[in-house]
Amino acid sequence: MSANKEFVSYIEEQLAPLGFLSTGPFFGGRDIKYHGNQFAWIIGSTLYLRVSDITRPEFEAEGAQPFKYMTKKGEVTVRKFYTAPEFLLDDTEQLLAWSRRAIESAA
């Protein structure tokens, strides 16, 4: 599934205060990098943020799920990227705060 262009534009606009961001194609979607470090990506209309062992429990507490995809051998779970909790999409300040922590996790 490709990234929804309108959603990508919305997220880029919300994250603009972070400073130097770049985006590009990634795994059928769009990655989001801060100074070359990928901290987020979008598939369809879903934003995934990079997590660490420290931040993962907070994502899980909010009901966030790790990225998963199917292969011929079965399901693969990528536990470095979790869905952004829904409330972040309506709260720019929180989205920026969680994104800053994702940037730290990616560094």
Contacts in CASP RR format, 6 or more apart in sequence:
PFRMAT RR
TARGET T0000
AUTHOR 0000-0000-0000
METHOD contacts of the structure
MODEL  1
MSANKEFVSYIEEQLAPLGFLSTGPFFGGRDIKYHGNQFAWIIGSTLYLR
VSDITRPEFEAEGAQPFKYMTKKGEVTVRKFYTAPEFLLDDTEQLLAWSR
RAIESAA
1 28 0 8 1.000
1 29 0 8 1.000
1 43 0 8 1.000
1 44 0 8 1.000
2 28 0 8 1.000
2 29 0 8 1.000
2 43 0 8 1.000
2 44 0 8 1.000
3 28 0 8 1.000
3 29 0 8 1.000
3 30 0 8 1.000
3 42 0 8 1.000
3 43 0 8 1.000
3 44 0 8 1.000
4 42 0 8 1.000
4 44 0 8 1.000
4 45 0 8 1.000
7 42 0 8 1.000
7 44 0 8 1.000
7 45 0 8 1.000
7 47 0 8 1.000
8 23 0 8 1.000
8 30 0 8 1.000
8 42 0 8 1.000
11 32 0 8 1.000
11 40 0 8 1.000
11 42 0 8 1.000
11 47 0 8 1.000
12 21 0 8 1.000
12 23 0 8 1.000
12 32 0 8 1.000
14 92 0 8 1.000
14 95 0 8 1.000
14 96 0 8 1.000
15 21 0 8 1.000
15 32 0 8 1.000
15 40 0 8 1.000
15 95 0 8 1.000
15 96 0 8 1.000
15 99 0 8 1.000
17 96 0 8 1.000
18 34 0 8 1.000
18 96 0 8 1.000
18 99 0 8 1.000
18 100 0 8 1.000
18 103 0 8 1.000
19 34 0 8 1.000
20 34 0 8 1.000
20 35 0 8 1.000
21 32 0 8 1.000
21 33 0 8 1.000
21 34 0 8 1.000
22 32 0 8 1.000
22 33 0 8 1.000
22 36 0 8 1.000
23 30 0 8 1.000
23 31 0 8 1.000
23 32 0 8 1.000
23 33 0 8 1.000
24 30 0 8 1.000
24 31 0 8 1.000
25 31 0 8 1.000
26 38 0 8 1.000
26 41 0 8 1.000
27 41 0 8 1.000
27 43 0 8 1.000
28 43 0 8 1.000
29 41 0 8 1.000
29 42 0 8 1.000
29 43 0 8 1.000
29 44 0 8 1.000
30 41 0 8 1.000
30 42 0 8 1.000
31 38 0 8 1.000
31 40 0 8 1.000
31 41 0 8 1.000
32 38 0 8 1.000
32 39 0 8 1.000
32 40 0 8 1.000
32 41 0 8 1.000
32 42 0 8 1.000
33 39 0 8 1.000
34 103 0 8 1.000
34 106 0 8 1.000
37 103 0 8 1.000
37 106 0 8 1.000
37 107 0 8 1.000
38 50 0 8 1.000
38 106 0 8 1.000
39 49 0 8 1.000
39 50 0 8 1.000
39 99 0 8 1.000
39 102 0 8 1.000
39 103 0 8 1.000
39 105 0 8 1.000
39 106 0 8 1.000
40 47 0 8 1.000
40 48 0 8 1.000
40 49 0 8 1.000
40 50 0 8 1.000
40 81 0 8 1.000
40 84 0 8 1.000
40 99 0 8 1.000
40 102 0 8 1.000
41 47 0 8 1.000
41 48 0 8 1.000
41 81 0 8 1.000
42 48 0 8 1.000
43 67 0 8 1.000
46 83 0 8 1.000
46 84 0 8 1.000
47 83 0 8 1.000
47 84 0 8 1.000
47 88 0 8 1.000
47 89 0 8 1.000
48 67 0 8 1.000
48 81 0 8 1.000
48 82 0 8 1.000
48 83 0 8 1.000
48 84 0 8 1.000
49 59 0 8 1.000
49 81 0 8 1.000
49 82 0 8 1.000
49 84 0 8 1.000
49 98 0 8 1.000
49 99 0 8 1.000
49 102 0 8 1.000
50 80 0 8 1.000
50 81 0 8 1.000
50 102 0 8 1.000
50 103 0 8 1.000
50 105 0 8 1.000
50 106 0 8 1.000
51 59 0 8 1.000
51 79 0 8 1.000
51 80 0 8 1.000
51 81 0 8 1.000
51 82 0 8 1.000
51 102 0 8 1.000
51 105 0 8 1.000
52 104 0 8 1.000
52 105 0 8 1.000
54 105 0 8 1.000
55 101 0 8 1.000
55 102 0 8 1.000
55 105 0 8 1.000
56 79 0 8 1.000
56 82 0 8 1.000
59 82 0 8 1.000
59 83 0 8 1.000
59 85 0 8 1.000
60 82 0 8 1.000
62 85 0 8 1.000
62 87 0 8 1.000
63 85 0 8 1.000
64 82 0 8 1.000
64 83 0 8 1.000
64 84 0 8 1.000
64 85 0 8 1.000
65 82 0 8 1.000
65 83 0 8 1.000
66 77 0 8 1.000
66 78 0 8 1.000
66 79 0 8 1.000
66 81 0 8 1.000
66 82 0 8 1.000
67 77 0 8 1.000
67 78 0 8 1.000
67 81 0 8 1.000
67 82 0 8 1.000
67 83 0 8 1.000
68 75 0 8 1.000
68 76 0 8 1.000
68 77 0 8 1.000
68 78 0 8 1.000
69 75 0 8 1.000
69 76 0 8 1.000
69 78 0 8 1.000
70 76 0 8 1.000
84 95 0 8 1.000
84 98 0 8 1.000
85 98 0 8 1.000
87 94 0 8 1.000
88 94 0 8 1.000
88 95 0 8 1.000
88 98 0 8 1.000
89 95 0 8 1.000
END
